[in-house]
Amino acid sequence: MTTIIHISDLHIHGSNKHPDNINAKTLVSYIMKNYASQPITILITGDITDDGSEEQYENALNILKPLVEAKFTVLPTPGNHDYGYKGNIYTEKSQQLFQEYMLAKLINHKEAENPSIKMENIYPMITEIDDTIFIGVDSVVGNENQLLHFASGEVGEPQRIAIDKLLKKYQGNKSIVVYFHHHPFDRKFGMEMDDAKKLLRMLASRVDILCFGHDHKSEAYNGQFDIDWMLASGKSTEQTPHDRLQFREIILRHNLTSVALTSF
């Protein structure tokens, strides 16, 4: 059995007095209290920071580190806000900061600790836990025209080729969970990643769970594109109209998958 918590779009700021930072700490505390000593995998599908500044990454590291120290498996992947100002302007510095703080310092990713290794060499990022394969994808770095289409995202051909090889290797042997930030289909104008159709054609009928964020709207799709569950996270640091925070819990048990939205 594999238990997954899916959160996204924390948008951690430079000031820990900001509501997003306060709510992120509340979210972490809730998970630690209610899932203590359980083998939980936590997917964070991008926009961990709001502008990709070093101060924001430092705050994100301090807020999220207790999850790793509590022995949870934390698997982050970047969003457009992690790579640049307001999620619209790409900077190489912000991309390097994600690698340094979210991969090397937060989850102790050995390759990420080597400055000669770039994000393009790390993703797709493979994590094998029991009978489940997690494939983390960078849906920002593949964009060939950062200035015009940066916010919409793109996986890019090199990652798609690598993902296809991984699916051929693991399909049929283990449950496969793919996670990234941007939208794999167009829920509303301008939200679909640039190579979404190419990516979905490759993932269809080969993936059990697909998790993403970006639009700050929580939705679940069962069986669409012949994928058991496609799960869109809302903004995990944004309270609902009833002043509650939310995240999604996914339990993979043999051929049975349960999906539940937790509010607190």
Disulfide bonds with the S-S distance in Angstrom:
none
